[in-house]
């Protein structure tokens, strides 16, 4: 049986982490406060901000919604 983790792509370089961090800084939000607004656990948000961890795409959709931007605005082409 194949190990499924080997078949999953890394999220490194996919998410525009600096855009999310700039938003958090501008709004003076801690990671916990921002996670609460996004209705994410702190661990889920940290996976997104880590840039190397795998996370559910819905997490990024929730972040985009709270930031008032399109999903495409948070991913690199």
CORTA-V276997 format. One record per residue. N is the residue number from 1. RES is the residue in one letter. OMEGA is omega in radians with two decimals (999 if undefined). Layout:
# CORTA-V276997
N_RES_OMEGA, N_RES_OMEGA
This chain:
# CORTA-V276997
1_X_-3.13, 2_X_3.02, 3_X_-3.05, 4_X_-3.12, 5_X_-3.14, 6_X_-3.12, 7_X_-3.09, 8_X_3.12, 9_X_3.06, 10_X_3.12, 11_X_-3.10, 12_X_3.11, 13_X_-3.11, 14_X_-3.05, 15_X_3.07, 16_X_-3.06, 17_X_-3.11, 18_X_3.11, 19_X_3.13, 20_X_-3.13, 21_X_3.10, 22_X_3.10, 23_X_3.14, 24_X_3.14, 25_X_-3.13, 26_X_-3.13, 27_X_3.13, 28_X_-3.11, 29_X_3.00, 30_X_3.10, 31_X_-3.13, 32_X_3.13, 33_X_-3.14, 34_X_3.10, 35_X_3.12, 36_X_3.12, 37_X_-3.13, 38_X_-3.06, 39_X_3.07, 40_X_2.98, 41_X_3.10, 42_X_-3.14, 43_X_3.12, 44_X_3.13, 45_X_-3.13, 46_X_3.07, 47_X_3.12, 48_X_-3.07, 49_X_3.11, 50_X_3.09, 51_X_-3.14, 52_X_-3.09, 53_X_3.05, 54_X_3.13, 55_X_3.11, 56_X_3.14, 57_X_3.13, 58_X_3.10, 59_X_-3.14, 60_X_3.07, 61_X_3.12, 62_X_3.12, 63_X_3.13, 64_X_-3.14, 65_X_-3.13, 66_X_-3.14, 67_X_-3.12, 68_X_3.13, 69_X_3.06, 70_X_3.08, 71_X_-3.10, 72_X_3.11, 73_X_-3.11, 74_X_3.13, 75_X_3.09, 76_X_-3.14, 77_X_999
